[in-house]
Amino acid sequence: MSVRVYTLKELAEHIDAKVVGDNEKKIYRLATLQDAAEGELSFLSNSKYLQFLESTTASAVIVDSVSAESCSVNALVVEDPYFAYAKISRLFDQGAARKIGVHRSAVISSDCNLGSNVSIAANVVIESGVNIGNDVSIGAGSYIGADCSIGDGTTLKANVSLYHAVTIGLRGIIHSGAVIGSDGFGFANHQGRWEKVHQLGGVTIGDDVDVGASTCIDRGAISDTIIGNGVKLDNQIQIAHNVVIGEHTAIAGNAGVAGSAEIGSYCTIGGASAIAGHIKIADHVHVSGMAMVTHSLNKPGVYSSGTGLTDNLTWRKNTARFKKLDEYTRRLFKLEKKFEQTFGEKNKD
């Protein structure tokens, strides 16, 4: 695999940065401030790592204008170093190159529509009525169910499963083990027995959506489950049937969203959070990790629940007291009422 080499001038043009130092300095790879060596580029976006800036042996560092004053090496000065680092990381991505064409072991229905420059790897199965756009990559062992549609520039990594009637927009990335369009958890209980509610909807995913490894997105019961443009889903997330997620919302790993919940745009949901079904979350809501959201959140802001980590003995004591919280609250109300009756009368006198 050939090593990609860029000058600081070339990188600066890519991220619209100002070069402080040697324009022609060559960069071979990216590294952290602590570990970077000659020929490597690092970045500083968190003040916790400012201590490493003066001592770094990187050839250059991406910094903002304030931190640039403390930088002892060449610098690429930008407004948002982390965003600039993200853009540059694409240039140094050493992932396997796409092989244009269809592998001889792939099984593709005769009525599928394949765009140009597609890459379909070994043992892929594509069912009837599928539309695949231009520059699409489908990894080994993936399954595409009937009547699916995959937009231009989208990549499915190895062993992705799309059930029937799934639509994915442009430039998406679906990581290995993801299952999209599986049945929602729908059952009707009659006299102690469960009758399956067949899931008749599909899944509609917008443009520029990332779906993490082993994440599951269930199909809708009647209408579609909808994932908006620019949504980022981490690994091992459960999205239940008929969930709607607004544009550019990001959800961290191990979170679960129950059926028919609606999450607004530009939200962030922390890892291992749980969102109850049939509730609505407004735009620009930020839920911290391991939160339990049991009711609608109608205003933007930061929301948290649960308790912080503490030593076991303190936790056990607090848990014992928590069981009596309702009793303590009722007693407090009685005391407040008695206080008001006693001292309120005296104040009137």
PLY file of the C-alpha trace (Angstrom):
ply
format ascii 1.0
element vertex 349
property float x
property float y
property float z
element edge 348
property int vertex1
property int vertex2
end_header
0.00 0.00 0.00
1.54 3.31 -1.10
2.05 6.06 1.47
0.31 9.32 0.69
2.48 12.42 1.12
1.27 16.03 1.28
3.00 19.33 1.86
1.67 21.71 4.50
0.69 24.05 1.69
-1.47 21.36 0.08
-3.10 20.47 3.41
-3.70 24.15 4.17
-5.55 24.57 0.88
-7.69 21.53 1.69
-8.86 22.94 5.05
-8.54 26.67 4.32
-5.80 27.12 6.93
-2.98 29.59 7.43
0.49 28.04 7.47
2.86 29.27 10.16
6.26 27.83 9.31
7.55 25.78 6.38
5.02 25.57 3.52
6.91 22.70 1.91
7.18 20.49 4.98
6.09 16.96 4.00
3.48 15.07 6.00
3.17 11.29 5.78
0.60 10.47 8.44
-1.44 11.69 11.43
-0.59 11.12 15.10
-1.39 12.35 18.61
0.49 15.25 20.16
2.21 12.91 22.62
3.34 10.32 20.06
3.89 12.32 16.88
7.32 12.27 15.23
9.02 13.79 12.20
6.76 13.68 9.16
3.57 13.44 11.22
0.74 15.92 11.70
-1.22 16.30 14.95
-3.99 18.57 16.21
-5.10 20.32 19.39
-8.81 20.72 20.04
-9.05 19.98 23.77
-7.37 22.22 26.34
-6.56 19.13 28.44
-3.77 18.37 25.97
-2.32 21.87 25.82
0.56 20.69 28.02
1.85 18.55 25.15
1.87 21.34 22.57
5.21 22.90 23.53
7.01 19.55 23.76
5.53 17.76 20.74
7.93 16.42 18.11
5.30 16.51 15.37
6.28 18.18 12.10
3.14 20.32 12.38
0.03 20.78 14.48
-3.49 21.94 13.57
-4.38 24.67 16.09
-6.60 27.70 16.58
-5.15 31.21 16.61
-4.88 31.32 20.42
-3.02 28.01 20.76
-0.77 28.88 17.83
1.14 31.24 20.14
2.28 28.25 22.23
3.08 25.98 19.29
6.79 25.15 19.03
6.58 23.57 15.55
4.94 24.35 12.21
1.23 25.11 12.51
-1.92 25.01 10.43
-4.09 27.71 11.98
-7.86 27.30 11.64
-11.01 28.30 13.50
-12.06 24.74 14.39
-9.09 22.32 14.70
-11.16 19.19 15.22
-13.28 19.84 12.14
-10.11 20.50 10.14
-8.58 17.26 11.44
-11.72 15.38 10.37
-11.41 16.73 6.82
-7.72 15.87 6.61
-8.24 12.37 8.00
-9.98 11.46 4.74
-6.76 12.13 2.86
-4.80 9.66 4.98
-7.39 6.90 5.13
-5.58 3.68 4.23
-8.70 1.53 3.86
-8.81 -1.06 1.12
-9.24 0.41 -2.34
-12.57 -0.17 -4.07
-12.49 -2.82 -6.79
-14.93 -1.84 -9.49
-17.06 -4.71 -10.77
-19.17 -7.63 -9.62
-17.53 -10.64 -8.00
-18.28 -13.92 -9.77
-19.78 -15.42 -6.59
-22.36 -12.63 -6.17
-25.98 -13.63 -6.79
-27.96 -10.80 -8.37
-31.55 -10.93 -9.59
-31.95 -10.28 -13.31
-34.34 -7.34 -12.81
-32.00 -5.29 -10.60
-30.77 -1.92 -11.80
-27.03 -1.42 -11.19
-25.45 2.01 -11.62
-22.01 2.73 -12.99
-18.74 2.09 -11.13
-20.35 -0.22 -8.58
-18.29 -2.56 -6.45
-20.02 -5.77 -5.39
-17.86 -8.17 -3.39
-17.92 -11.94 -2.90
-21.07 -13.77 -1.82
-23.35 -10.75 -1.99
-27.02 -11.57 -2.59
-29.29 -8.99 -4.23
-32.98 -9.80 -4.60
-35.58 -8.71 -7.15
-36.38 -5.07 -7.94
-33.34 -3.50 -6.27
-31.99 -0.16 -7.52
-28.33 0.55 -6.84
-26.88 3.95 -7.69
-23.53 4.98 -9.10
-20.28 4.46 -7.16
-21.94 2.17 -4.61
-19.83 -0.39 -2.72
-21.36 -3.53 -1.21
-19.11 -5.59 1.04
-18.68 -9.34 1.09
-21.53 -11.43 2.41
-24.08 -8.62 2.41
-27.75 -9.24 1.66
-30.04 -6.75 -0.13
-33.72 -7.64 0.01
-36.33 -7.08 -2.68
-37.28 -3.56 -3.75
-34.48 -1.82 -1.85
-32.89 1.36 -3.16
-29.32 2.49 -2.46
-28.23 6.00 -3.44
-25.08 7.13 -5.21
-21.81 6.91 -3.33
-23.13 4.78 -0.49
-20.95 2.07 1.08
-22.15 -1.11 2.75
-19.37 -2.87 4.62
-19.17 -6.66 4.86
-22.14 -8.66 6.18
-24.77 -5.93 6.15
-28.38 -7.06 5.88
-31.13 -4.99 4.29
-34.58 -6.51 4.46
-37.08 -5.69 1.71
-38.28 -2.13 0.94
-35.37 -0.26 2.52
-34.32 3.05 0.98
-30.88 4.53 1.66
-29.89 7.95 0.33
-26.66 9.36 -1.04
-23.17 8.89 0.43
-24.23 6.69 3.34
-21.94 4.35 5.26
-23.44 1.19 6.77
-21.00 -0.77 8.90
-20.66 -4.53 9.29
-23.36 -6.46 11.08
-25.98 -3.72 10.74
-29.51 -5.00 10.14
-31.94 -2.56 8.55
-35.60 -3.36 8.02
-36.02 -6.23 10.46
-39.47 -6.65 12.02
-40.46 -4.31 14.79
-41.41 -5.78 18.15
-45.16 -5.91 17.52
-47.43 -8.48 19.17
-51.05 -8.44 20.32
-51.85 -10.35 23.48
-55.10 -12.29 23.42
-56.01 -14.48 26.37
-52.40 -14.90 27.34
-51.10 -15.72 23.88
-49.18 -13.45 21.51
-50.35 -12.81 17.97
-47.71 -11.30 15.66
-48.49 -7.90 14.15
-46.95 -8.12 10.72
-44.78 -5.12 9.95
-45.98 -3.63 6.68
-43.87 -0.46 6.49
-40.28 -0.01 5.42
-37.24 2.06 6.39
-36.28 5.37 4.76
-32.77 6.65 5.41
-31.63 10.06 4.16
-28.37 11.30 2.69
-24.97 11.27 4.45
-26.11 8.89 7.19
-23.65 6.67 9.09
-24.96 3.47 10.71
-22.59 1.76 13.14
-21.64 -1.88 13.41
-24.36 -4.25 14.67
-26.91 -1.47 14.87
-30.52 -2.50 14.15
-33.19 -0.32 12.58
-36.65 -1.92 12.54
-39.13 -1.42 9.72
-42.37 0.42 10.41
-45.58 -1.32 11.40
-47.60 0.51 8.73
-45.66 3.65 7.71
-41.87 3.80 7.46
-39.24 4.22 10.13
-37.44 7.43 9.10
-33.80 8.45 9.62
-33.11 12.02 8.47
-30.22 13.46 6.49
-26.85 13.58 8.20
-27.81 11.36 11.15
-24.91 9.53 12.83
-25.64 6.26 14.65
-22.92 4.57 16.68
-22.44 0.81 17.15
-25.02 -1.50 18.72
-27.97 0.89 18.76
-31.58 -0.30 18.65
-34.02 1.84 16.65
-37.53 0.43 16.96
-40.40 0.54 14.48
-41.81 3.88 13.33
-39.14 5.92 15.07
-38.43 9.27 13.40
-34.98 10.84 13.82
-34.46 14.40 12.60
-31.58 15.70 10.54
-28.00 15.75 11.87
-28.82 14.07 15.17
-26.09 11.85 16.64
-26.72 8.85 18.92
-23.89 7.12 20.82
-23.42 3.38 21.30
-25.77 1.01 23.10
-28.64 3.48 23.12
-32.17 2.22 22.60
-35.11 4.08 21.08
-38.55 2.50 21.56
-41.32 2.43 19.00
-42.88 5.59 17.54
-40.57 7.94 19.42
-39.75 11.15 17.52
-36.34 12.74 18.00
-35.75 16.21 16.61
-32.91 17.61 14.53
-29.44 18.54 15.80
-29.83 16.45 18.96
-27.22 14.32 20.69
-28.13 11.20 22.65
-25.47 9.85 25.02
-24.33 6.25 25.13
-26.52 3.60 26.79
-29.46 6.00 26.99
-33.01 4.68 26.73
-35.84 6.61 25.08
-39.39 5.49 25.73
-41.89 4.95 22.96
-44.49 7.43 21.69
-42.70 10.52 23.04
-41.31 13.57 21.25
-37.93 15.23 21.70
-37.51 18.78 20.43
-34.70 20.02 18.19
-31.34 20.84 19.85
-31.86 18.56 22.84
-28.76 16.94 24.34
-29.23 13.85 26.52
-26.26 12.77 28.62
-25.05 9.17 28.83
-27.18 6.47 30.48
-30.20 8.75 30.70
-33.71 7.33 30.89
-36.11 9.52 28.89
-39.65 8.60 29.86
-41.55 11.72 28.80
-41.48 14.24 25.97
-38.82 16.97 26.03
-40.37 20.05 24.49
-37.58 22.59 24.97
-33.95 22.62 23.75
-31.33 22.04 26.42
-29.22 19.46 28.22
-31.00 16.67 30.11
-29.61 14.01 32.46
-30.84 11.26 34.75
-29.38 8.44 36.81
-26.78 8.82 39.52
-23.07 9.46 39.35
-20.50 6.82 40.22
-19.52 6.55 43.89
-18.01 3.97 46.22
-20.14 0.90 46.90
-20.80 1.60 50.58
-22.12 5.11 49.85
-24.16 3.79 46.94
-25.80 1.11 49.13
-26.71 3.68 51.79
-28.16 6.03 49.20
-30.12 3.21 47.58
-31.64 2.26 50.94
-32.67 5.87 51.53
-34.02 6.21 48.02
-36.59 3.51 48.81
-37.96 5.82 51.51
-37.90 8.97 49.37
-41.68 9.05 48.97
-42.16 8.65 52.72
-39.66 11.45 53.43
-41.37 13.72 50.89
-44.79 13.21 52.43
-43.43 13.91 55.91
-41.74 17.07 54.65
-44.99 18.33 53.11
-46.78 17.77 56.41
-44.08 19.68 58.30
-44.22 22.55 55.81
-47.99 22.75 56.12
-47.79 22.68 59.91
-45.06 25.36 59.84
-47.18 27.61 57.63
-50.25 27.14 59.83
-48.33 27.85 63.04
-46.11 30.73 62.00
-48.46 32.10 59.38
-51.08 32.80 62.06
-48.46 34.52 64.26
-47.36 36.74 61.37
-50.97 37.85 60.89
-51.08 38.94 64.52
0 1
1 2
2 3
3 4
4 5
5 6
6 7
7 8
8 9
9 10
10 11
11 12
12 13
13 14
14 15
15 16
16 17
17 18
18 19
19 20
20 21
21 22
22 23
23 24
24 25
25 26
26 27
27 28
28 29
29 30
30 31
31 32
32 33
33 34
34 35
35 36
36 37
37 38
38 39
39 40
40 41
41 42
42 43
43 44
44 45
45 46
46 47
47 48
48 49
49 50
50 51
51 52
52 53
53 54
54 55
55 56
56 57
57 58
58 59
59 60
60 61
61 62
62 63
63 64
64 65
65 66
66 67
67 68
68 69
69 70
70 71
71 72
72 73
73 74
74 75
75 76
76 77
77 78
78 79
79 80
80 81
81 82
82 83
83 84
84 85
85 86
86 87
87 88
88 89
89 90
90 91
91 92
92 93
93 94
94 95
95 96
96 97
97 98
98 99
99 100
100 101
101 102
102 103
103 104
104 105
105 106
106 107
107 108
108 109
109 110
110 111
111 112
112 113
113 114
114 115
115 116
116 117
117 118
118 119
119 120
120 121
121 122
122 123
123 124
124 125
125 126
126 127
127 128
128 129
129 130
130 131
131 132
132 133
133 134
134 135
135 136
136 137
137 138
138 139
139 140
140 141
141 142
142 143
143 144
144 145
145 146
146 147
147 148
148 149
149 150
150 151
151 152
152 153
153 154
154 155
155 156
156 157
157 158
158 159
159 160
160 161
161 162
162 163
163 164
164 165
165 166
166 167
167 168
168 169
169 170
170 171
171 172
172 173
173 174
174 175
175 176
176 177
177 178
178 179
179 180
180 181
181 182
182 183
183 184
184 185
185 186
186 187
187 188
188 189
189 190
190 191
191 192
192 193
193 194
194 195
195 196
196 197
197 198
198 199
199 200
200 201
201 202
202 203
203 204
204 205
205 206
206 207
207 208
208 209
209 210
210 211
211 212
212 213
213 214
214 215
215 216
216 217
217 218
218 219
219 220
220 221
221 222
222 223
223 224
224 225
225 226
226 227
227 228
228 229
229 230
230 231
231 232
232 233
233 234
234 235
235 236
236 237
237 238
238 239
239 240
240 241
241 242
242 243
243 244
244 245
245 246
246 247
247 248
248 249
249 250
250 251
251 252
252 253
253 254
254 255
255 256
256 257
257 258
258 259
259 260
260 261
261 262
262 263
263 264
264 265
265 266
266 267
267 268
268 269
269 270
270 271
271 272
272 273
273 274
274 275
275 276
276 277
277 278
278 279
279 280
280 281
281 282
282 283
283 284
284 285
285 286
286 287
287 288
288 289
289 290
290 291
291 292
292 293
293 294
294 295
295 296
296 297
297 298
298 299
299 300
300 301
301 302
302 303
303 304
304 305
305 306
306 307
307 308
308 309
309 310
310 311
311 312
312 313
313 314
314 315
315 316
316 317
317 318
318 319
319 320
320 321
321 322
322 323
323 324
324 325
325 326
326 327
327 328
328 329
329 330
330 331
331 332
332 333
333 334
334 335
335 336
336 337
337 338
338 339
339 340
340 341
341 342
342 343
343 344
344 345
345 346
346 347
347 348
